[in-house]
Amino acid sequence: MDPVWIPEPRFARRTMLLIADAEKSLFLCGSCCRGWTPPELLLESEVTCYSAARAFMSAAFGDIAFRFGEMRGRFWPSPVEGWECDRRTALTVLIIRLETSRPDRVGHLNDGRHVWWGQDQLLENRRHIYPPGIVSLIDGYFDGRLPDGDLRLE
């Protein structure tokens, strides 16, 4: 019997985590190509963005209290030419609020390429943070200027 052909997914699924502490600082990763970025997770077919985020938070920060923000962003980047992306990507942006300020424990991320930047640092370095618009998004969230619920980020 011949194997059944299963088509590839129509798009890749990723989740970007905007991890904010109690002092309105954002957790960023130093990327070799794109400057500073929030953590981004590639989702397997049966994994939800929330379960992937919970697993990341447990691995990175241990048993720390956090909650998901009320707002969730959906972003459909344009197809990129080159090796990075061979399919269109559905990116879900989740805001995660920590109950404490900048935790000392950063689990497997203790490699010197991760920082906590406050609002002033974010605004000063906005040109070095990818994707464009993330600083405006989190700044609006910190200041209470964004609506609750889903937000389209196209």
N, C-alpha and C positions, 0 to 999 in steps of 0.2 A: 504494500500500500504506500502511495506517495505521501510525503508530509503535506499538511495543509498550509497554504500560503497565508500568512497574516501580514497585513500591511503595517508599515511603520506608523507611529503616531503622527498626526498632522502637525503637531507642534511640540516643542520641548516645554516642560514646566519648571519654573524656578520660583523661589521665594527669597525676597530681600528682607532682612530683619533690621529695623531701625530700633536699636536697643538704647533706651534713654534711662538715665538714673534719676534719683530724687532731686538732684541739683540741676536738672536740665542740661546734662552732658550727653553726647552721643558717642557710642562705641564704634570705632572705625578700624579697618584692616588696611595695612600698607600693601598695595598691589604693585607688582613690578611694572605693569604696562599702563594702568589707568589712574595712577595716583592713589588717593584714599577712597575706600569704598565701604559701605556697610556690609556685614556678612551676607553672603548669597548662597543658597542651597539648591542643588539640583534635586528635583523630586522624582522618585521612582513611580511607577504606574499606579500602585495602590496606596500611596502615602499622601495624606492631606498636608496642606501647608502648616496647619496648626500642630499636627503630631511631629512633623519634621522640626518645627521651631522648638517644641518642648524638648525633644531629644538633643538639639544643639545647646539649649540653655543648660540642661543637666550636665552635658559633657564639658561645657566651657566654664560654668560658674558653680557647679555642684548644686546643693540644696538651697537655692536662693529664692526668696519670694518675688514673684513677678505677676503681672497681669497683661492681657492683650488690650491694646487701645481699641476704642469703639470704631475707629475709622480703619478701613482697609482700602488700599489702592490697587488698581488693576492697570497694567501697562503692557502694551503690545508694541515692542520695538520694531522698527523697520528691519527687514531682512538685511543682514550684514554680509558683505562680500568678504571672503577669506576663510581661514581655517577655524575661526572661533564659533561660527554658527552655521550649520547646514540646514536648519529648519527655523521657521518662525518660532519665537519664544513667548509664552504667556508668563509674565512676571507678576506675582502678587507681592505687594509691599505690606508688611505687618509692622505695626508699632508695638513694641514691648516696653512696658514701664516697670522698672525695678523699684522696690519699696525702700531701698537703701541708696547710698551714694557710692559710686565707683568701687566695686568690690575688689579686694586684694587678690582673691583667687581667680585666675583666668584659665585654669585647667591646662589643656593641651595648647592653648594660645599664648603661653608665656614665652614668646620668642623675640620680643622687642619690636615687633612690627604691628602692634595693636595699641591704640591710644583712646583716651576719653577726651573729647573736646567739648568745651562749653559753647554757649551761643556766640560769644564774641569771637572765639577761635574759629568756629564754623563759618561765620560771616567773613572773617579775614581771609580764610583759605578756600572760599567757595569755588574758585577756579581749579583747585587741585582735588576736588571731590567729585567722584563719578557715581551715578549718572548725573548729568546736569539737572538741576531742579530739586534734588534731594534736600539741599540746605533750605530752600524756600519752603518746602513741604514740612520739614521738622520744625523750622522756625515758626511757621504758622500754627503748627500743632502746639508748641510750647506756649505761644501767646493766646491760644484759644480762638484763632481766627478761622479754623477749618470746621466744616460741618461734620456731624456724626454720620456714620454709615459709609457705604462704598464711595470711592472717588476714582474717576477715570483719569489716567495720567498719560494721555496720548499727545 
